[in-house]
Amino acid sequence: MTHLSTDAITSYQEEGYLIPKFTLPDKKLDVLKDAVEELVHLNNTLPPEYLIGPHIKNPVSHGDGLHQKFLDLCLDDEILDMVAGVIGENIVLWSSGVFCKPAKVGKIVPWHQDGQYWPIRPLATCSVWIAVDDALPENGCMRFIPGSHRARRLYEHEFAGDDGLVLNQQVVAAEFDQEIAIDNVLAAGQVSIHDVYLIHGSNANTSGNRRAGYVMRYMPATSLYDREMTVGQSSNLGQSEFSKRPIWLARGIDCTGHNNFRIGHS
């Protein structure tokens, strides 16, 4: 059973994140690992820290049919069962990405909130993060600020121009208490789920082991994916610009009646 328990849902609501009692079956994990290896190999001229949209069909960038392996996982019933527990039964898949921190040189991800960049109104999203490799403090696992989502607001961000960072914006230090940060330690195949308002980041990978993960983004179908917003982000793998990005009604109905599920699909 992959439906979240009442206690798990309550914990998610209180802390802003959850590590469900779930591990991706070995067969599916093997498919994901192979897909990530192929994706990184085919895009070896790009920084592997964030390869956007591997579930989107784009043969020029990531090989004929490779996208389907990622899309199948995004639409997997076990994953959607868990997502339904935190955002409801009407679910829109709108993004995914591979985060791959190479051994020794994997960069820092500064403290940030994902929703700072996203065209979703009202802002509501959960991110499902699957560990492709073991995610440990020494290889740069994610770190969370528990409870930082509760105010349901975006905190002030400032420019961060260090070349050793994956993102160029970070939450102003005075906005939160870094001392309460926790490490999101996961074994390969384990999953964590976090809220769009949760402050999170990760340290550099100083170990001899890679840290790769696959993140899938879902929004409740009570929200609008607003293509008119001009916060587009240039594409690593093509078709990731927000205004042109394809989205999927993964489960249920579009409660807004205005989400466009045709744009971006071949």
C-alpha positions, 0 to 999 in steps of 0.5 A, spaced: 500 500 500 502 506 497 497 511 500 500 515 506 497 514 513 494 519 517 500 520 521 504 521 515 500 526 512 500 530 519 507 530 519 508 532 512 503 538 514 507 540 520 514 539 518 514 540 510 517 534 508 516 526 509 520 520 507 514 515 506 515 508 508 516 506 501 522 504 496 522 504 489 522 496 487 528 494 484 526 493 477 524 500 477 530 503 480 534 499 475 530 502 469 531 509 472 539 508 474 540 506 466 536 512 464 540 517 468 546 514 466 544 515 458 541 522 460 548 524 463 552 521 457 548 524 452 548 531 455 556 530 457 557 538 455 552 540 460 553 541 467 549 535 470 547 538 477 540 539 474 538 536 467 531 539 466 525 535 463 527 528 461 520 526 461 519 531 455 520 528 448 525 531 445 530 526 441 535 531 439 537 532 446 536 525 450 535 520 445 529 517 442 524 513 447 529 515 453 523 520 455 518 515 456 522 511 462 522 518 466 515 519 464 512 512 466 515 513 473 512 520 473 505 517 472 506 511 476 500 509 480 504 508 487 508 515 486 501 518 485 498 515 491 503 518 495 502 525 492 494 524 492 495 524 500 499 531 500 495 535 494 489 531 493 486 526 488 486 531 482 494 531 480 497 535 474 505 533 473 508 539 470 516 538 471 521 533 472 529 533 473 535 530 474 540 532 479 547 529 479 552 531 483 559 528 481 564 526 486 569 531 489 566 537 484 558 537 485 556 544 487 553 547 493 545 548 492 544 555 496 538 555 501 532 557 497 524 556 496 522 552 489 516 557 488 521 563 487 521 561 480 515 557 478 508 560 474 503 556 478 497 560 481 495 559 487 502 557 488 502 549 491 506 544 489 509 538 492 516 535 489 517 527 489 525 526 490 527 519 488 535 517 490 538 514 484 544 513 489 545 513 496 544 520 498 548 522 504 551 528 508 558 527 505 556 527 498 551 533 498 544 530 500 539 535 500 538 539 507 531 542 509 529 547 514 523 543 518 517 548 518 519 553 514 513 552 509 508 554 515 507 561 513 505 559 506 509 565 503 516 566 499 521 569 503 526 574 501 531 572 496 538 575 494 543 574 489 548 569 490 554 570 484 559 564 487 561 560 481 561 554 486 553 554 486 548 551 482 543 557 483 544 564 483 539 566 488 538 564 496 534 566 502 536 572 506 540 569 512 536 573 517 529 570 514 530 563 518 534 559 523 540 555 519 541 551 526 535 547 525 537 544 518 536 536 518 540 532 512 535 528 508 539 522 508 536 516 503 538 510 500 538 508 493 530 507 491 528 511 497 523 517 496 522 524 500 516 529 498 517 536 500 512 542 500 513 548 495 514 553 501 520 549 504 527 552 505 532 547 502 539 546 499 545 542 499 552 542 501 558 540 496 559 533 494 566 532 497 566 524 497 568 520 492 561 517 490 556 521 485 550 523 488 544 523 483 537 524 484 530 524 480 525 529 482 518 530 479 513 536 480 506 535 481 501 541 483 493 540 485 489 541 479 485 547 483 491 551 481 493 554 474 499 553 470 500 560 468 503 560 461 502 568 461 507 569 466 514 571 463 519 568 468 521 563 463 527 559 464 532 557 458 532 550 457 538 545 458 534 539 455 529 543 450 522 545 452 523 547 459 521 554 458 515 555 462 510 558 457 511 552 452 512 546 457 507 540 456 504 538 462 499 532 464 493 531 467 496 525 471 490 523 475 482 526 476 480 532 473 482 539 472 478 543 477 480 550 474 478 548 467 483 553 464 490 548 464 492 547 457 494 540 456 495 541 449 501 546 448 508 542 448 506 535 446 507 532 439 
